[in-house]
Amino acid sequence: MAPLRFEFVPAQKQSTLGGLPAREALAQRFDLWVKLRTLPGLDPWVRTTQGYNPELIVGQWLYALGSGGGGLADAERLNDEPLAHPLARVEHFADQTQLGEWLRKQTDASIAAVWGFIREFVQWVIGPGAPRFKPISCGPVLT
């Protein structure tokens, strides 16, 4: 097997989304986008042929929050990140107004469905069929 060769070059633009491909791969492995489509009540729009679907909005939140973002403006800034567009398979992400409107239209039932979905994801990650990662020893455990 040929050895790996790394080359370090100066970057013209740094991105906080460097780990985004790994997060997208995990989401696809879990079948996240298909499962989100089936969550009841997550799509509050009356006219579902216009606007952004729930899996794109949730994905936009996951991309933004997982990259250090903390609010609507950070989620909208994904429009300035060229890496995010091909991974999400969109030309444009929702703006702050659209994101805020979507959040305000969520109901107790849709929020409960999301929490159940989060529990399902966590169980998948730590469950018997989950990918195994070797623990890293950081020194003695103090008790």
N, CA, C and O atoms as a GROMACS GRO file, in nm:
protein
  572
    1MET      N    1   0.085  -0.119   0.000
    1MET     CA    2   0.000   0.000   0.000
    1MET      C    3   0.089   0.124   0.000
    1MET      O    4   0.182   0.134   0.080
    2ALA      N    5   0.060   0.216  -0.088
    2ALA     CA    6   0.138   0.339  -0.099
    2ALA      C    7   0.114   0.428   0.023
    2ALA      O    8   0.001   0.436   0.071
    3PRO      N    9   0.217   0.493   0.074
    3PRO     CA   10   0.199   0.580   0.190
    3PRO      C   11   0.118   0.705   0.152
    3PRO      O   12   0.121   0.750   0.038
    4LEU      N   13   0.046   0.757   0.249
    4LEU     CA   14  -0.028   0.881   0.227
    4LEU      C   15   0.069   0.996   0.220
    4LEU      O   16   0.171   0.998   0.289
    5ARG      N   17   0.037   1.092   0.138
    5ARG     CA   18   0.122   1.210   0.124
    5ARG      C   19   0.034   1.332   0.145
    5ARG      O   20  -0.067   1.348   0.077
    6PHE      N   21   0.073   1.416   0.237
    6PHE     CA   22  -0.002   1.539   0.265
    6PHE      C   23   0.077   1.658   0.215
    6PHE      O   24   0.200   1.662   0.221
    7GLU      N   25   0.004   1.754   0.166
    7GLU     CA   26   0.065   1.879   0.124
    7GLU      C   27  -0.011   1.993   0.188
    7GLU      O   28  -0.133   2.002   0.174
    8PHE      N   29   0.059   2.078   0.258
    8PHE     CA   30  -0.002   2.193   0.324
    8PHE      C   31   0.021   2.316   0.238
    8PHE      O   32   0.134   2.351   0.206
    9VAL      N   33  -0.088   2.381   0.202
    9VAL     CA   34  -0.081   2.499   0.117
    9VAL      C   35  -0.159   2.611   0.183
    9VAL      O   36  -0.254   2.585   0.257
   10PRO      N   37  -0.121   2.736   0.158
   10PRO     CA   38  -0.197   2.845   0.217
   10PRO      C   39  -0.338   2.851   0.158
   10PRO      O   40  -0.358   2.833   0.038
   11ALA      N   41  -0.434   2.875   0.243
   11ALA     CA   42  -0.573   2.884   0.200
   11ALA      C   43  -0.610   3.029   0.174
   11ALA      O   44  -0.569   3.118   0.248
   12GLN      N   45  -0.687   3.051   0.071
   12GLN     CA   46  -0.733   3.186   0.040
   12GLN      C   47  -0.854   3.222   0.125
   12GLN      O   48  -0.877   3.339   0.156
   13LYS      N   49  -0.931   3.121   0.162
   13LYS     CA   50  -1.050   3.145   0.241
   13LYS      C   51  -1.071   3.028   0.336
   13LYS      O   52  -1.075   2.912   0.293
   14GLN      N   53  -1.084   3.056   0.463
   14GLN     CA   54  -1.109   2.952   0.560
   14GLN      C   55  -1.260   2.936   0.579
   14GLN      O   56  -1.336   3.031   0.565
   15SER      N   57  -1.299   2.816   0.609
   15SER     CA   58  -1.440   2.787   0.630
   15SER      C   59  -1.457   2.716   0.762
   15SER      O   60  -1.378   2.628   0.798
   16THR      N   61  -1.561   2.753   0.835
   16THR     CA   62  -1.592   2.683   0.959
   16THR      C   63  -1.666   2.553   0.929
   16THR      O   64  -1.700   2.478   1.021
   17LEU      N   65  -1.692   2.527   0.802
   17LEU     CA   66  -1.770   2.410   0.765
   17LEU      C   67  -1.683   2.292   0.723
   17LEU      O   68  -1.729   2.205   0.649
   18GLY      N   69  -1.560   2.288   0.769
   18GLY     CA   70  -1.468   2.182   0.730
   18GLY      C   71  -1.519   2.042   0.761
   18GLY      O   72  -1.492   1.949   0.685
   19GLY      N   73  -1.593   2.025   0.870
   19GLY     CA   74  -1.646   1.894   0.906
   19GLY      C   75  -1.780   1.863   0.846
   19GLY      O   76  -1.839   1.759   0.875
   20LEU      N   77  -1.830   1.950   0.762
   20LEU     CA   78  -1.963   1.933   0.704
   20LEU      C   79  -1.977   1.803   0.622
   20LEU      O   80  -2.080   1.736   0.635
   21PRO      N   81  -1.880   1.765   0.540
   21PRO     CA   82  -1.897   1.638   0.467
   21PRO      C   83  -1.913   1.517   0.560
   21PRO      O   84  -1.989   1.426   0.529
   22ALA      N   85  -1.843   1.517   0.672
   22ALA     CA   86  -1.856   1.405   0.766
   22ALA      C   87  -1.996   1.404   0.828
   22ALA      O   88  -2.056   1.297   0.845
   23ARG      N   89  -2.047   1.522   0.862
   23ARG     CA   90  -2.182   1.528   0.919
   23ARG      C   91  -2.287   1.484   0.815
   23ARG      O   92  -2.383   1.415   0.848
   24GLU      N   93  -2.267   1.524   0.692
   24GLU     CA   94  -2.360   1.485   0.586
   24GLU      C   95  -2.354   1.334   0.563
   24GLU      O   96  -2.458   1.270   0.542
   25ALA      N   97  -2.235   1.276   0.567
   25ALA     CA   98  -2.222   1.131   0.550
   25ALA      C   99  -2.294   1.057   0.663
   25ALA      O  100  -2.360   0.957   0.637
   26LEU      N  101  -2.281   1.105   0.785
   26LEU     CA  102  -2.351   1.044   0.898
   26LEU      C  103  -2.502   1.056   0.881
   26LEU      O  104  -2.576   0.961   0.907
   27ALA      N  105  -2.548   1.172   0.837
   27ALA     CA  106  -2.691   1.193   0.814
   27ALA      C  107  -2.743   1.097   0.708
   27ALA      O  108  -2.852   1.041   0.724
   28GLN      N  109  -2.668   1.078   0.602
   28GLN     CA  110  -2.712   0.987   0.497
   28GLN      C  111  -2.710   0.842   0.543
   28GLN      O  112  -2.798   0.763   0.507
   29ARG      N  113  -2.611   0.807   0.624
   29ARG     CA  114  -2.603   0.671   0.677
   29ARG      C  115  -2.723   0.640   0.766
   29ARG      O  116  -2.773   0.527   0.768
   30PHE      N  117  -2.769   0.738   0.840
   30PHE     CA  118  -2.886   0.724   0.927
   30PHE      C  119  -3.016   0.734   0.847
   30PHE      O  120  -3.123   0.704   0.899
   31ASP      N  121  -3.006   0.776   0.722
   31ASP     CA  122  -3.122   0.801   0.636
   31ASP      C  123  -3.205   0.918   0.690
   31ASP      O  124  -3.328   0.918   0.684
   32LEU      N  125  -3.135   1.017   0.742
   32LEU     CA  126  -3.196   1.131   0.810
   32LEU      C  127  -3.296   1.205   0.723
   32LEU      O  128  -3.406   1.236   0.769
   33TRP      N  129  -3.259   1.234   0.600
   33TRP     CA  130  -3.344   1.320   0.517
   33TRP      C  131  -3.476   1.251   0.482
   33TRP      O  132  -3.580   1.316   0.478
   34VAL      N  133  -3.473   1.122   0.457
   34VAL     CA  134  -3.596   1.048   0.428
   34VAL      C  135  -3.683   1.040   0.554
   34VAL      O  136  -3.804   1.057   0.546
   35LYS      N  137  -3.620   1.014   0.669
   35LYS     CA  138  -3.695   1.002   0.794
   35LYS      C  139  -3.758   1.135   0.833
   35LYS      O  140  -3.870   1.138   0.885
   36LEU      N  141  -3.688   1.246   0.809
   36LEU     CA  142  -3.744   1.377   0.841
   36LEU      C  143  -3.870   1.404   0.760
   36LEU      O  144  -3.964   1.465   0.810
   37ARG      N  145  -3.870   1.358   0.636
   37ARG     CA  146  -3.985   1.380   0.549
   37ARG      C  147  -4.112   1.315   0.604
   37ARG      O  148  -4.222   1.360   0.574
   38THR      N  149  -4.096   1.211   0.684
   38THR     CA  150  -4.212   1.139   0.735
   38THR      C  151  -4.257   1.185   0.874
   38THR      O  152  -4.359   1.137   0.924
   39LEU      N  153  -4.185   1.276   0.936
   39LEU     CA  154  -4.225   1.323   1.070
   39LEU      C  155  -4.356   1.401   1.060
   39LEU      O  156  -4.368   1.491   0.977
   40PRO      N  157  -4.452   1.367   1.143
   40PRO     CA  158  -4.583   1.436   1.135
   40PRO      C  159  -4.577   1.580   1.184
   40PRO      O  160  -4.515   1.610   1.286
   41GLY      N  161  -4.642   1.667   1.110
   41GLY     CA  162  -4.657   1.807   1.152
   41GLY      C  163  -4.535   1.895   1.135
   41GLY      O  164  -4.539   2.012   1.174
   42LEU      N  165  -4.428   1.843   1.077
   42LEU     CA  166  -4.305   1.922   1.065
   42LEU      C  167  -4.312   2.024   0.952
   42LEU      O  168  -4.236   2.120   0.950
   43ASP      N  169  -4.405   2.002   0.859
   43ASP     CA  170  -4.419   2.094   0.747
   43ASP      C  171  -4.545   2.179   0.768
   43ASP      O  172  -4.655   2.135   0.736
   44PRO      N  173  -4.528   2.301   0.821
   44PRO     CA  174  -4.644   2.383   0.852
   44PRO      C  175  -4.699   2.462   0.734
   44PRO      O  176  -4.801   2.530   0.747
   45TRP      N  177  -4.635   2.453   0.618
   45TRP     CA  178  -4.676   2.535   0.506
   45TRP      C  179  -4.807   2.485   0.447
   45TRP      O  180  -4.830   2.365   0.436
   46VAL      N  181  -4.893   2.579   0.411
   46VAL     CA  182  -5.020   2.545   0.348
   46VAL      C  183  -4.995   2.507   0.202
   46VAL      O  184  -5.048   2.407   0.152
   47ARG      N  185  -4.914   2.588   0.134
   47ARG     CA  186  -4.880   2.561  -0.006
   47ARG      C  187  -4.744   2.492  -0.009
   47ARG      O  188  -4.640   2.558  -0.004
   48THR      N  189  -4.744   2.361  -0.018
   48THR     CA  190  -4.620   2.284  -0.008
   48THR      C  191  -4.539   2.281  -0.138
   48THR      O  192  -4.431   2.223  -0.141
   49THR      N  193  -4.590   2.343  -0.244
   49THR     CA  194  -4.514   2.346  -0.368
   49THR      C  195  -4.418   2.464  -0.374
   49THR      O  196  -4.337   2.474  -0.466
   50GLN      N  197  -4.427   2.554  -0.276
   50GLN     CA  198  -4.338   2.670  -0.273
   50GLN      C  199  -4.263   2.671  -0.141
   50GLN      O  200  -4.306   2.610  -0.043
   51GLY      N  201  -4.152   2.741  -0.139
   51GLY     CA  202  -4.075   2.752  -0.016
   51GLY      C  203  -3.982   2.633   0.004
   51GLY      O  204  -3.951   2.560  -0.091
   52TYR      N  205  -3.938   2.616   0.125
   52TYR     CA  206  -3.839   2.514   0.159
   52TYR      C  207  -3.906   2.401   0.235
   52TYR      O  208  -3.989   2.424   0.323
   53ASN      N  209  -3.869   2.278   0.202
   53ASN     CA  210  -3.926   2.163   0.271
   53ASN      C  211  -3.861   2.147   0.409
   53ASN      O  212  -3.753   2.202   0.433
   54PRO      N  213  -3.924   2.073   0.499
   54PRO     CA  214  -3.873   2.061   0.635
   54PRO      C  215  -3.734   2.001   0.644
   54PRO      O  216  -3.654   2.042   0.727
   55GLU      N  217  -3.704   1.904   0.557
   55GLU     CA  218  -3.570   1.844   0.567
   55GLU      C  219  -3.461   1.942   0.529
   55GLU      O  220  -3.350   1.934   0.582
   56LEU      N  221  -3.489   2.035   0.437
   56LEU     CA  222  -3.389   2.136   0.404
   56LEU      C  223  -3.371   2.234   0.520
   56LEU      O  224  -3.259   2.271   0.553
   57ILE      N  225  -3.480   2.276   0.580
   57ILE     CA  226  -3.469   2.371   0.691
   57ILE      C  227  -3.399   2.308   0.810
   57ILE      O  228  -3.311   2.369   0.871
   58VAL      N  229  -3.436   2.185   0.844
   58VAL     CA  230  -3.368   2.116   0.955
   58VAL      C  231  -3.221   2.093   0.920
   58VAL      O  232  -3.133   2.110   1.004
   59GLY      N  233  -3.196   2.056   0.796
   59GLY     CA  234  -3.058   2.039   0.752
   59GLY      C  235  -2.978   2.169   0.761
   59GLY      O  236  -2.862   2.168   0.801
   60GLN      N  237  -3.040   2.278   0.725
   60GLN     CA  238  -2.974   2.409   0.734
   60GLN      C  239  -2.939   2.438   0.879
   60GLN      O  240  -2.830   2.487   0.909
   61TRP      N  241  -3.032   2.408   0.971
   61TRP     CA  242  -3.004   2.428   1.114
   61TRP      C  243  -2.890   2.338   1.160
   61TRP      O  244  -2.801   2.382   1.232
   62LEU      N  245  -2.892   2.212   1.118
   62LEU     CA  246  -2.786   2.119   1.158
   62LEU      C  247  -2.650   2.164   1.105
   62LEU      O  248  -2.550   2.160   1.177
   63TYR      N  249  -2.646   2.207   0.980
   63TYR     CA  250  -2.521   2.256   0.922
   63TYR      C  251  -2.471   2.377   1.000
   63TYR      O  252  -2.353   2.385   1.035
   64ALA      N  253  -2.560   2.472   1.028
   64ALA     CA  254  -2.520   2.597   1.093
   64ALA      C  255  -2.479   2.574   1.239
   64ALA      O  256  -2.373   2.618   1.282
   65LEU      N  257  -2.563   2.505   1.314
   65LEU     CA  258  -2.534   2.483   1.456
   65LEU      C  259  -2.412   2.392   1.475
   65LEU      O  260  -2.335   2.411   1.569
   66GLY      N  261  -2.397   2.295   1.386
   66GLY     CA  262  -2.281   2.206   1.395
   66GLY      C  263  -2.151   2.272   1.355
   66GLY      O  264  -2.044   2.214   1.375
   67SER      N  265  -2.158   2.391   1.300
   67SER     CA  266  -2.038   2.464   1.258
   67SER      C  267  -2.011   2.585   1.349
   67SER      O  268  -1.934   2.674   1.314
   68GLY      N  269  -2.075   2.586   1.463
   68GLY     CA  270  -2.051   2.694   1.558
   68GLY      C  271  -2.151   2.808   1.552
   68GLY      O  272  -2.140   2.903   1.628
   69GLY      N  273  -2.248   2.800   1.463
   69GLY     CA  274  -2.349   2.904   1.454
   69GLY      C  275  -2.446   2.897   1.570
   69GLY      O  276  -2.458   2.793   1.636
   70GLY      N  277  -2.514   3.007   1.595
   70GLY     CA  278  -2.604   3.008   1.709
   70GLY      C  279  -2.738   3.074   1.684
   70GLY      O  280  -2.819   3.084   1.776
   71GLY      N  281  -2.764   3.120   1.563
   71GLY     CA  282  -2.889   3.191   1.541
   71GLY      C  283  -2.930   3.193   1.396
   71GLY      O  284  -2.868   3.131   1.310
   72LEU      N  285  -3.036   3.267   1.371
   72LEU     CA  286  -3.092   3.277   1.236
   72LEU      C  287  -2.992   3.334   1.136
   72LEU      O  288  -2.982   3.286   1.023
   73ALA      N  289  -2.918   3.436   1.177
   73ALA     CA  290  -2.822   3.499   1.086
   73ALA      C  291  -2.712   3.400   1.046
   73ALA      O  292  -2.668   3.398   0.931
   74ASP      N  293  -2.668   3.318   1.143
   74ASP     CA  294  -2.564   3.219   1.112
   74ASP      C  295  -2.617   3.115   1.013
   74ASP      O  296  -2.544   3.072   0.923
   75ALA      N  297  -2.742   3.076   1.028
   75ALA     CA  298  -2.801   2.979   0.935
   75ALA      C  299  -2.814   3.040   0.796
   75ALA      O  300  -2.791   2.972   0.696
   76GLU      N  301  -2.850   3.167   0.789
   76GLU     CA  302  -2.862   3.232   0.658
   76GLU      C  303  -2.725   3.246   0.591
   76GLU      O  304  -2.716   3.243   0.469
   77ARG      N  305  -2.619   3.262   0.670
   77ARG     CA  306  -2.484   3.278   0.614
   77ARG      C  307  -2.436   3.156   0.538
   77ARG      O  308  -2.336   3.163   0.467
   78LEU      N  309  -2.507   3.045   0.550
   78LEU     CA  310  -2.471   2.927   0.470
   78LEU      C  311  -2.478   2.959   0.321
   78LEU      O  312  -2.414   2.892   0.240
   79ASN      N  313  -2.555   3.060   0.284
   79ASN     CA  314  -2.563   3.100   0.144
   79ASN      C  315  -2.429   3.150   0.092
   79ASN      O  316  -2.406   3.151  -0.029
   80ASP      N  317  -2.339   3.191   0.183
   80ASP     CA  318  -2.207   3.238   0.143
   80ASP      C  319  -2.102   3.127   0.141
   80ASP      O  320  -1.986   3.152   0.108
   81GLU      N  321  -2.142   3.005   0.176
   81GLU     CA  322  -2.049   2.893   0.183
   81GLU      C  323  -2.067   2.801   0.062
   81GLU      O  324  -2.168   2.730   0.055
   82PRO      N  325  -1.973   2.800  -0.031
   82PRO     CA  326  -1.990   2.719  -0.151
   82PRO      C  327  -1.994   2.568  -0.123
   82PRO      O  328  -2.054   2.494  -0.201
   83LEU      N  329  -1.932   2.522  -0.016
   83LEU     CA  330  -1.932   2.380   0.016
   83LEU      C  331  -2.070   2.330   0.057
   83LEU      O  332  -2.106   2.216   0.031
   84ALA      N  333  -2.148   2.416   0.122
   84ALA     CA  334  -2.278   2.374   0.175
   84ALA      C  335  -2.380   2.346   0.064
   84ALA      O  336  -2.463   2.257   0.078
   85HIS      N  337  -2.374   2.420  -0.044
   85HIS     CA  338  -2.475   2.406  -0.151
   85HIS      C  339  -2.476   2.268  -0.216
   85HIS      O  340  -2.582   2.206  -0.225
   86PRO      N  341  -2.361   2.218  -0.263
   86PRO     CA  342  -2.366   2.086  -0.326
   86PRO      C  343  -2.399   1.974  -0.227
   86PRO      O  344  -2.465   1.877  -0.264
   87LEU      N  345  -2.355   1.988  -0.102
   87LEU     CA  346  -2.387   1.884  -0.004
   87LEU      C  347  -2.536   1.879   0.026
   87LEU      O  348  -2.593   1.770   0.040
   88ALA      N  349  -2.600   1.995   0.033
   88ALA     CA  350  -2.744   2.000   0.059
   88ALA      C  351  -2.825   1.985  -0.069
   88ALA      O  352  -2.947   1.971  -0.065
   89ARG      N  353  -2.757   1.989  -0.182
   89ARG     CA  354  -2.822   1.978  -0.313
   89ARG      C  355  -2.925   2.088  -0.336
   89ARG      O  356  -3.036   2.064  -0.383
   90VAL      N  357  -2.885   2.209  -0.301
   90VAL     CA  358  -2.971   2.326  -0.322
   90VAL      C  359  -2.888   2.440  -0.379
   90VAL      O  360  -2.766   2.444  -0.363
   91GLU      N  361  -2.957   2.531  -0.446
   91GLU     CA  362  -2.889   2.650  -0.497
   91GLU      C  363  -2.889   2.762  -0.394
   91GLU      O  364  -2.799   2.846  -0.394
   92HIS      N  365  -2.990   2.762  -0.306
   92HIS     CA  366  -3.004   2.871  -0.210
   92HIS      C  367  -3.070   2.819  -0.083
   92HIS      O  368  -3.162   2.737  -0.088
   93PHE      N  369  -3.022   2.866   0.032
   93PHE     CA  370  -3.082   2.830   0.160
   93PHE      C  371  -3.186   2.934   0.200
   93PHE      O  372  -3.190   3.044   0.145
   94ALA      N  373  -3.268   2.898   0.297
   94ALA     CA  374  -3.370   2.990   0.347
   94ALA      C  375  -3.305   3.110   0.416
   94ALA      O  376  -3.195   3.099   0.471
   95ASP      N  377  -3.372   3.225   0.412
   95ASP     CA  378  -3.320   3.342   0.481
   95ASP      C  379  -3.375   3.345   0.625
   95ASP      O  380  -3.455   3.260   0.664
   96GLN      N  381  -3.331   3.445   0.702
   96GLN     CA  382  -3.370   3.455   0.843
   96GLN      C  383  -3.521   3.461   0.861
   96GLN      O  384  -3.576   3.399   0.952
   97THR      N  385  -3.588   3.535   0.776
   97THR     CA  386  -3.733   3.551   0.788
   97THR      C  387  -3.803   3.417   0.768
   97THR      O  388  -3.892   3.381   0.845
   98GLN      N  389  -3.763   3.343   0.665
   98GLN     CA  390  -3.826   3.214   0.637
   98GLN      C  391  -3.798   3.114   0.750
   98GLN      O  392  -3.887   3.038   0.789
   99LEU      N  393  -3.675   3.114   0.801
   99LEU     CA  394  -3.640   3.024   0.911
   99LEU      C  395  -3.722   3.057   1.036
   99LEU      O  396  -3.774   2.968   1.103
  100GLY      N  397  -3.731   3.185   1.067
  100GLY     CA  398  -3.807   3.228   1.184
  100GLY      C  399  -3.954   3.193   1.172
  100GLY      O  400  -4.016   3.149   1.269
  101GLU      N  401  -4.010   3.212   1.054
  101GLU     CA  402  -4.151   3.179   1.032
  101GLU      C  403  -4.174   3.030   1.049
  101GLU      O  404  -4.273   2.989   1.110
  102TRP      N  405  -4.083   2.947   0.996
  102TRP     CA  406  -4.095   2.803   1.010
  102TRP      C  407  -4.090   2.762   1.158
  102TRP      O  408  -4.168   2.678   1.202
  103LEU      N  409  -3.997   2.822   1.233
  103LEU     CA  410  -3.986   2.789   1.375
  103LEU      C  411  -4.112   2.828   1.452
  103LEU      O  412  -4.160   2.753   1.537
  104ARG      N  413  -4.166   2.946   1.423
  104ARG     CA  414  -4.286   2.992   1.493
  104ARG      C  415  -4.409   2.906   1.463
  104ARG      O  416  -4.500   2.899   1.545
  105LYS      N  417  -4.411   2.842   1.347
  105LYS     CA  418  -4.527   2.761   1.309
  105LYS      C  419  -4.521   2.619   1.365
  105LYS      O  420  -4.615   2.541   1.345
  106GLN      N  421  -4.414   2.585   1.434
  106GLN     CA  422  -4.408   2.450   1.491
  106GLN      C  423  -4.505   2.439   1.608
  106GLN      O  424  -4.527   2.536   1.681
  107THR      N  425  -4.563   2.322   1.624
  107THR     CA  426  -4.663   2.297   1.728
  107THR      C  427  -4.603   2.208   1.837
  107THR      O  428  -4.493   2.156   1.822
  108ASP      N  429  -4.677   2.192   1.945
  108ASP     CA  430  -4.633   2.101   2.050
  108ASP      C  431  -4.614   1.959   1.995
  108ASP      O  432  -4.520   1.889   2.032
  109ALA      N  433  -4.703   1.919   1.906
  109ALA     CA  434  -4.694   1.785   1.847
  109ALA      C  435  -4.570   1.771   1.759
  109ALA      O  436  -4.502   1.668   1.765
  110SER      N  437  -4.540   1.871   1.677
  110SER     CA  438  -4.423   1.859   1.590
  110SER      C  439  -4.293   1.865   1.671
  110SER      O  440  -4.196   1.798   1.637
  111ILE      N  441  -4.292   1.944   1.776
  111ILE     CA  442  -4.174   1.950   1.863
  111ILE      C  443  -4.154   1.817   1.934
  111ILE      O  444  -4.041   1.769   1.946
  112ALA      N  445  -4.265   1.756   1.982
  112ALA     CA  446  -4.256   1.624   2.045
  112ALA      C  447  -4.203   1.521   1.946
  112ALA      O  448  -4.125   1.434   1.983
  113ALA      N  449  -4.247   1.530   1.819
  113ALA     CA  450  -4.199   1.437   1.716
  113ALA      C  451  -4.049   1.454   1.694
  113ALA      O  452  -3.978   1.355   1.674
  114VAL      N  453  -4.001   1.577   1.696
  114VAL     CA  454  -3.857   1.602   1.679
  114VAL      C  455  -3.780   1.543   1.796
  114VAL      O  456  -3.676   1.480   1.776
  115TRP      N  457  -3.828   1.561   1.918
  115TRP     CA  458  -3.759   1.505   2.035
  115TRP      C  459  -3.756   1.352   2.027
  115TRP      O  460  -3.656   1.291   2.062
  116GLY      N  461  -3.865   1.291   1.982
  116GLY     CA  462  -3.865   1.146   1.962
  116GLY      C  463  -3.766   1.104   1.857
  116GLY      O  464  -3.699   1.001   1.870
  117PHE      N  465  -3.755   1.184   1.753
  117PHE     CA  466  -3.660   1.157   1.645
  117PHE      C  467  -3.517   1.169   1.696
  117PHE      O  468  -3.431   1.089   1.658
  118ILE      N  469  -3.491   1.267   1.782
  118ILE     CA  470  -3.358   1.282   1.840
  118ILE      C  471  -3.323   1.159   1.924
  118ILE      O  472  -3.211   1.108   1.916
  119ARG      N  473  -3.420   1.110   2.003
  119ARG     CA  474  -3.396   0.989   2.083
  119ARG      C  475  -3.364   0.870   1.992
  119ARG      O  476  -3.275   0.790   2.022
  120GLU      N  477  -3.436   0.859   1.880
  120GLU     CA  478  -3.409   0.751   1.785
  120GLU      C  479  -3.267   0.760   1.730
  120GLU      O  480  -3.197   0.660   1.719
  121PHE      N  481  -3.224   0.882   1.697
  121PHE     CA  482  -3.088   0.901   1.645
  121PHE      C  483  -2.984   0.864   1.750
  121PHE      O  484  -2.886   0.795   1.719
  122VAL      N  485  -3.003   0.909   1.872
  122VAL     CA  486  -2.907   0.878   1.979
  122VAL      C  487  -2.900   0.727   2.001
  122VAL      O  488  -2.791   0.672   2.017
  123GLN      N  489  -3.014   0.660   2.002
  123GLN     CA  490  -3.015   0.514   2.018
  123GLN      C  491  -2.943   0.446   1.902
  123GLN      O  492  -2.873   0.346   1.921
  124TRP      N  493  -2.958   0.500   1.783
  124TRP     CA  494  -2.888   0.445   1.667
  124TRP      C  495  -2.738   0.461   1.683
  124TRP      O  496  -2.661   0.370   1.651
  125VAL      N  497  -2.696   0.577   1.733
  125VAL     CA  498  -2.553   0.603   1.749
  125VAL      C  499  -2.492   0.511   1.855
  125VAL      O  500  -2.383   0.458   1.835
  126ILE      N  501  -2.561   0.493   1.967
  126ILE     CA  502  -2.503   0.414   2.076
  126ILE      C  503  -2.552   0.270   2.079
  126ILE      O  504  -2.507   0.191   2.162
  127GLY      N  505  -2.642   0.235   1.989
  127GLY     CA  506  -2.702   0.102   1.987
  127GLY      C  507  -2.611  -0.005   1.929
  127GLY      O  508  -2.499   0.023   1.888
  128PRO      N  509  -2.661  -0.129   1.926
  128PRO     CA  510  -2.579  -0.242   1.881
  128PRO      C  511  -2.540  -0.237   1.733
  128PRO      O  512  -2.437  -0.293   1.695
  129GLY      N  513  -2.619  -0.171   1.649
  129GLY     CA  514  -2.586  -0.165   1.507
  129GLY      C  515  -2.505  -0.042   1.470
  129GLY      O  516  -2.478  -0.020   1.352
  130ALA      N  517  -2.467   0.036   1.568
  130ALA     CA  518  -2.397   0.162   1.540
  130ALA      C  519  -2.251   0.136   1.505
  130ALA      O  520  -2.193   0.036   1.546
  131PRO      N  521  -2.192   0.228   1.429
  131PRO     CA  522  -2.050   0.215   1.401
  131PRO      C  523  -1.970   0.226   1.531
  131PRO      O  524  -2.004   0.306   1.618
  132ARG      N  525  -1.868   0.148   1.543
  132ARG     CA  526  -1.788   0.147   1.666
  132ARG      C  527  -1.664   0.233   1.647
  132ARG      O  528  -1.596   0.228   1.544
  133PHE      N  529  -1.636   0.311   1.749
  133PHE     CA  530  -1.518   0.395   1.750
  133PHE      C  531  -1.430   0.351   1.865
  133PHE      O  532  -1.479   0.323   1.974
  134LYS      N  533  -1.303   0.343   1.841
  134LYS     CA  534  -1.210   0.304   1.945
  134LYS      C  535  -1.192   0.420   2.041
  134LYS      O  536  -1.161   0.531   1.999
  135PRO      N  537  -1.212   0.395   2.172
  135PRO     CA  538  -1.194   0.506   2.268
  135PRO      C  539  -1.047   0.550   2.273
  135PRO      O  540  -0.956   0.470   2.256
  136ILE      N  541  -1.029   0.676   2.295
  136ILE     CA  542  -0.894   0.733   2.305
  136ILE      C  543  -0.861   0.748   2.452
  136ILE      O  544  -0.937   0.808   2.528
  137SER      N  545  -0.748   0.695   2.492
  137SER     CA  546  -0.705   0.706   2.630
  137SER      C  547  -0.636   0.840   2.650
  137SER      O  548  -0.542   0.874   2.578
  138CYS      N  549  -0.684   0.916   2.747
  138CYS     CA  550  -0.626   1.047   2.773
  138CYS      C  551  -0.551   1.049   2.906
  138CYS      O  552  -0.519   1.157   2.956
  139GLY      N  553  -0.522   0.935   2.962
  139GLY     CA  554  -0.453   0.929   3.090
  139GLY      C  555  -0.536   0.856   3.193
  139GLY      O  556  -0.641   0.800   3.160
  140PRO      N  557  -0.490   0.855   3.314
  140PRO     CA  558  -0.561   0.780   3.418
  140PRO      C  559  -0.695   0.845   3.451
  140PRO      O  560  -0.712   0.967   3.444
  141VAL      N  561  -0.789   0.759   3.486
  141VAL     CA  562  -0.920   0.806   3.527
  141VAL      C  563  -0.917   0.830   3.676
  141VAL      O  564  -0.883   0.740   3.753
  142LEU      N  565  -0.953   0.949   3.718
  142LEU     CA  566  -0.955   0.984   3.860
  142LEU      C  567  -1.092   0.962   3.914
  142LEU      O  568  -1.190   1.005   3.853
  143THR      N  569  -1.103   0.897   4.028
  143THR     CA  570  -1.234   0.876   4.089
  143THR      C  571  -1.239   0.937   4.227
  143THR      O  572  -1.342   0.930   4.294
   0.00000   0.00000   0.00000
